[in-house]
Amino acid sequence: MTQYPWEVVLDYTCQLGEGPVWDAQNGRILWLDILPGDIHSFDPVSREHRVFNAGQMVGAIALQPSGTLRAALQHGFYDISLENETLTPLADPEAHLPGNRFNDGKLDPAGRFWAGTMSLDDTPGAGALYRLDHDGSVTPKIQNVSCSNGLAWSLDARTMYFIDSPTRQVVAYDYDKATGDISNPRVAIQFDEADGLPDGMTIDRAGMLWIALWDGWSVVRCNPHTGERLARIPLPAARITSCTFGGSQLQDLYITSAKTGISGGDLQQQPLAGSLFVVKALEI
């Protein structure tokens, strides 16, 4: 069995760490603390750690070619400049639903921003997955979502993978890069209750999915074509939230975690909960 030695990136813990994004242009890892609305950046060479507060809960960020961030915040879609510390509102498709917030999101292969919502009180089916197009239009693509989470696209840009956490499934959709349309949903990966809940995910150069498991103490590598588990990275925190590849050759796997909702006694047993972890030089 392959061993995956993890490291703590820096001595800092988030309430609800999420949404890691590698900023190749600046050689830094970005990630979120959703509840206080913090966007973190860390340069692993200089070890500079910066925090930008968005003024509201922040569910997802994606790096645009311009270097600005496209973001899904509590109150809709924004563009954010970390350098200028500015927020530009774009659209709020759920302004009529103050009990919801945005959660995970990513850019698709054509550069459209996809992000989904969830209820603040975990009401089942209260959320949706939206697509923000280049012209600023917003389209709901999947309705009746309970906790919109991981997104990934296949290497050939013909399949989209999506996680609604309480279903314990990764669902595959046919994806049309030209139009952004999705169709033909089918279950690619099914998790059991003992696994925890699938949360954020990323895809590797072999087309395999790396999936963070909330209350599962791990990240698992799965084959989306067969559903097979290929590898597991055990971690010292129960609530593993997401992961992404980073480093000069995208050789390192950065992993976020949370400590929110963990009682004091349990938190003493996992003092690293909420940390940003990295597995370096991951062999695929």
Secondary structure, 3 states (H helix, E strand, C coil): CCCCCEEECCCCCCCEEEEEEEECCCCEEEEEECCCCEEEEECCCCCCEEEEECCCCEEEEEECCCCCEEEEECCEEEEEECCCCEEEEEECCCCCCCCEEEEEEEECCCCCEEEEEEECCCCCCCEEEEEECCCCCEEEEEEEECEEEEEEECCCCCEEEEEEHHHCEEEEEEECCCCCCEEEEEEEEECCHHHCEEEEEEECCCCCEEEEEECCCEEEEECCCCCCEEEEEECCCCEEEEEEEECCCCCEEEEEEECCCCCHHHHHHCCCCCCCEEECCCCC
